[in-house]
Amino acid sequence: MTRAPSPRATRSPSASPKLQAYKAKRDPAKTPEPMGGSTAKEGALPSFVIQEHHARALHWDFRLEHDGVLVSWALPKGLPMDPSTNHLAVHVEDHPLEYGTFEGDIPKGEYGAGSVSIWDQGTYDTEKWRSGEIIVVLHGQRAQGRYVLFQTDDSKWMIHRMDPAPKNFEAMPDTIKPMLAEAGALPASERGWAYEFKWDGVRAMVYVDGGRVRALTRNELSLTTTFPELRDIGLHLGSRSAILDGEIVALDKDGRPNFGTLSKRLHVTSKTVIEQLTRSTPASFFAFDLLYLEGRSLLRLPYDERRRLLESLTLNGETFATPPSITNTAGSKVLRIAQERGLEGVVIKRRNAPYSPGQRNGDWIKVKNFRTQEVVIGGWTEGNGEREGSLGALLLGVQADDGLVYVGKVGTGFSAATRKELLALLAPLARKTSPFATPLTRAETTLAHFVRPQIVGEVRFAEWTHDNHLRQPSWRGLRTDKSAKEVVREP
Ligand code: MN
């Protein structure tokens, strides 16, 4: 199909053959982007621009004025600030000089559809300009210093910072272990403490770099593909690199987190099923702490300061939010609100305390409205009557010094679908002997189908009995974010 040439394109005084590829991709009647015509100012240093482009995939367009055009690359992760990491730079067609001031929306259906805004602009010095290797010194607001662009393969180039990282720049850590809360009681006075509601979901550390998101559980299992919703956070933060601590939750129709609903999404690996579940059972990320922001570690800052920076990110979207931090209110009142709303409890945080990765040092205290316990499934028994042959109850254990200790069985809290799913998970783990280090009753032993103790779940329960069994346990869901070795009796 051929398009009639547009009047603006043919009239353009810039007949530069360098812009042919640019013009071939765009119809000036349909896109607000400039079509060329300007020439460079004599004598001045050449200009550069970096445009943040929210297209199908977020990227940053890096353009250097050279020989009457903007020589251009698309940087999927933006300009590197850290000299130890190279970023990919995809060489794209030369753009007209006027593109350097372009900001706006490219309509749906057109090439590069999405929104364009200027991330930084300035001038640059050229140290080297050869085919396949360019060294420049950028003089911008955000982009400053010596960079090399080198070609690795066709349109594939890399961009590397040759100067040391900007002053006080700290590289983003690969992982930070989450800080943990001690089980305890409300402090005597609310002075010096902040209260947050305890969200019943899966703890997650979310790493955002160059608009890309990576999420890890407490024991560093990846949640990135399990919860595609998390990508929205990257689009929101754009070029701001950040590490967020928070909880992935599935909200019921009253806005209450439901762990059972969320846990259904945890063990899914099929892309198609994940997509279906993202629509039927959407999850949200509740960010409650900020540990790194744009080249700076925030771990040493007090809670109040980290919280202020977190709130400055305005994380409130369809799939992410910043839940409240409550100060100057009696803890008993906050706990009562949590009870009335059916929330799991409250977490109380010392306002002047730094973030202590992986530690449970009393600077964070949790007070729960109901007790929960993680458990390892060591076997199962069949149901009676209608449930004969299918799952009736699960035999549960927790790790202790002498191995997996039996703590009782749970037979309630499952839907028919959950019973089926659990049985399918347990069948391949069948073994003849009991995995428990402690003896079961003769009746339990006779009826049990034992399994290799690998699957972790969570129950809600009333209390521990004197012989270390769970009283009135009810099934809450699987915990694929925990390994069977870590499951111990909670204090
Ligand atoms: Mn672009």
Residues whose N, C-alpha, C, O or C-beta is under 5 A from the ligand:
A	BS01	MN	H53 D61
